[in-house]
Amino acid sequence: MSRSLTDQDAAHWLDNPVWSALSTRHRRFALVDGRARRMIPEIGPFAALPHDDAREPDALARLVAASGSGITLMKVGKIEIPDALPIEATGTGVQMIARSPMKAHGPSGIEPLGLVDMKDMLALTDLTKPGPFKAGTHKLGQYWGVRVDGRLVAMAGERLKQPGFTEVSAVCVHPDHRGKGLGARLTTHVAAAIQARGECAYLHAVAENVGAIRLYEKLGFRVRCEVQLAWLLPPSGRVGSWIETASGAPQPLSASTPSALA
C-alpha cells in the first residue's frame, strides 16, 4: 500500500467499493435514483447503496427495472437485498491489496488496448469468463494485453477507482497459452502502473479460487478482508425507460442480460 494511504483509508473507500467508485472517480458512469447507484449497463452490472441502506430499497429496484438488466452487489459485511429483486445467486469473495512495490516487466510484448481492440477483448473475456466485461467496460480504465501471431491471448486492466485506489481486473489468458506466466506478468504490469501514479492497487477473487489467491499472494497482494456478493435479477415489470445520471442528464437505457462476477 502507498505510504500515504492507511488501513483506515482502505476501510473508508473499499468496504463498499462500488458505492465509493460511483460516487467519486467513476460518478460519470453512474445512474442515480436517490442514494442508489448503478453502473450504466453497457459499462458493467455493479450497483450499490451507501452501506446498502435498506431504507431505500425501492430506489435500487427502480434502477434495475428501468434498465431491464440485473445487478451485482459487492461489499464488506451483510448485504441487504431489496424484496422486489429476485436473487439469482450469492457468494463470498476476498479483497486483496498490493502491500509491496510491484516491478513492471518492461514491454516484453505487453501493449495497451483500446477501442480498436474491443472485438478481441470481448472474444477473450467471453471465452475465459474472468468476470463481467461489457462493450463499454474499457472506459473504466486502461487495459493491456499480449498478442501472439496477431491474436489477443491475454489481458488485464483497471476497473473500479476510488480516491487513492484502483482495482486490477479482467485478468484472463486463452486456454492455449496458460502456464506461461502471462497472467502474472499482466497483473504485475497493471499494478505497477497504478502504483506509479501514487495509488494503491487492489483486486477481488472468488473465495473458492484458491489457486488464483495463492498466485496473487506470490505477486505481493495480501488478503484484506472477505466481501459478500449478490447477483440480483430485475423485477417482473419495467418502471420506465429513462433514469437520471450522476451528471443530472437523462440517459437512455437498453435491455441486456444479467452478468455474473467470476
N, C-alpha and C positions, 0 to 999 in steps of 0.2 A: 504494500500500500504506500502511496505517496506520503512523504514525511509530513506534509501539511494537512493530511487528512487523518482523522482519528476514528476509533471504533464507534464513537458517538455519531460522527458524520455518516458512517456506513449505516448505522441503525436508522438514522433520520431519513436518509434517501432511499435505502434499499429494502427496508422491511415491507414497504408497499411500492415496489419498483415501477409498476405500470402507472399508478397514480402519479408518482413523482415525475416520471418522464413526460406524461401527457399534460402535466400542469406546469412544466418548465421548458426544457430544451426541445421537447417534441410536441409542444402545445399546438403547433400549426397542423399537426396530423390528427388532432383530437376532434371528435364530435361531442357536443356538450348538451346535457339536459340537467339543469340544477347543478348538483355537485358531482353527478355521474360523468364519467369519461369513457369513451371507447375509441380505438383507432378507426380511421376511415377503413372500411372493409377491404379496399383494394391494397391497403398497406399491410394490414395484419388483423388478427382476431382478438387482440387483447383489450380488456376493459377493466375498470376499477371504480370504486368509491373511496373517499378518504377513510382509511381503516375499514373499508367495506361496510360503511354505515348502513345498518339495516333500517334506519329511519327513512331512507329514501329508496326503497326497492323499486317503486314504480318508475322512477327516473331511469334506472338501469334497464328495466324491462322495456320501456318505450324506445330507448336507443337500439335495443336488439330487434324489436318488432319493426321499427322504421326501416332497417336495412334488410330484414328478411334473412339474416345470417346469424349464426351462433357466435358465442364469445368464449374466450379463455380467461379465467381469473387466476391470479398467482400472487401470493403474499405470505409473509410470516404469520403464523397463528391461524386461528379458526376463520374460515370463510363463511360469511353469512350469505346465503343464497336466496334471492327473491322467490317467493312462492309461484309467481307467474311463469318462471323459466324452468322448463324440464331439464333434469340433469342427464347428460349423456355419459359422463364418467367423472371420477375424481382420482386424485393420485398425490404422491409425495415426491418432491424433488430436493435437491441440495443447491445452495447458492455458494459459490466458491470465489474467493478473491485472490488476485495475484499479490502475494506477500513479499516477493523478492523481485529485483530488476530482471527484465526479460532482455535477451540479446537476440536481435534480428539476425537471420542467417545470410543477409545480403540478397541481391537479386535472385540468383540461382533458379531462374525460371518462374519466379513469382511475379505476377503482373496485376496492375489494378484492373478492376472490372467496372463496367458502367452500363448505360442504357443499350449500347450496341451489342453487349454480351447477354442481354436478358433472355433470349431464347435458349441459349446454352445453360444459363444459370437455372432457369425453370426446369429444363430437362434433367439436370443433375440432381436438383433437390427433389423432384418428383420421383426419381429412381431411388434415391438413398434415404429419403424421409428424415432429414435432420431436425425437423420442426416446421412450423408454419412459414412458408415462403411464398409470397404473392407477387404479382407483376409489379407492384409498387414498393415492395419491401426494401429494395436497394436504395430508396430515397432516405432511409433512416440513418445511413452512414456509409462509410467506404467499405467495399468488398475487394478481395484479392483472390486470384486463382492461379492454377498451374495447368498448362496445356501440354499435351503430348500429341505430336503429329497434327496439330491444329484443333484437337478435341479437348474441351474442358474436362479434366479428370478429378480436380479437387478444388475446393473453395472454402472461404471463411470470411467473416466480416463483422460489422458493428450493427447492433440493434438498439436496445433501449439506452437512452442517455439521460443522466441526471447531472446536476452541478458537481463537477469533480469526478464523475464516474461514467464509464461506457462499458456496455455489455458485449462480450465476444459471442458470436452466434453463427448458425448455419455452417458449422464445421462438418464437411462431408467429403468423402472420397469414393470415386467409382469403384465398384467391386473388383474390376480387373487390375486396379492399381493400389490395392490395400497392402499393408505390410512393408511399405517403402518409406514410412515416416512422413508422408505428405501432410497428414492431419496435424501432426505435432509441429511441423515446420510452419504451417499456416497459422495455427493457434498462437505460436510464439511471435510470428511476424505481426499479427493484428494487435496482440497485447503490447508488444514493444512500441508500436506506432501510437497506441493510446497513452502509454507511459511517457513517450517523448513529448506529448502535449501537456504533461504535468498532471494527468488524470490517473485514476485507479481503474485497472481492468478487472472485470468480474465476469462470471458466466453461470449458467444453470445446467444441471444434468438431472435426469431421472434417477431417483434413489437406487433403483434396481440395476442401473447400468454401472456395475462395479468396475468393469474394465476401463470405461471412459474416465471414471473418477480417479482411478489409480494413475492413468496417463496424465491427467491434469495435475495431479499432485507431483508427479515427476518433473513437470514443467515449471513448478513453482506456485501453483494455486493451492489454497487451503480452504477446507470447508468452513464457512462462516456460520451457517445455520441451515435448518430444513425450511422448505417452503411448501405450502399447500397449493394444490392445483384443482381447478374445477372447469369442466367443459360443459357449457350450457347451450341448449337448443332454443330457437326462437319460439315465442308463444304461438298459438294457433292462428291468431289474426294479426294483420298489419295495422298500425295506428297512424300511418302517414308516410309520405314519400320524401319529406324534407325534414332536416334536423339542423339545428344551429351548430356551426363550427366554433372552435375556440376563438377565431378572429371576429366572430359575430356575423359572418356572411353565410347565407344559406348554402347548403351543399347537397346536390342531388345524390342519391344513393342507388346502387344497383344490387340486385339479389345475387348472393353467392352461397356456396355450401359451407357448412361449419368446418373448421380446421382443428387439428389436434397438435399438441406440443409433444414432440418426441423426446 
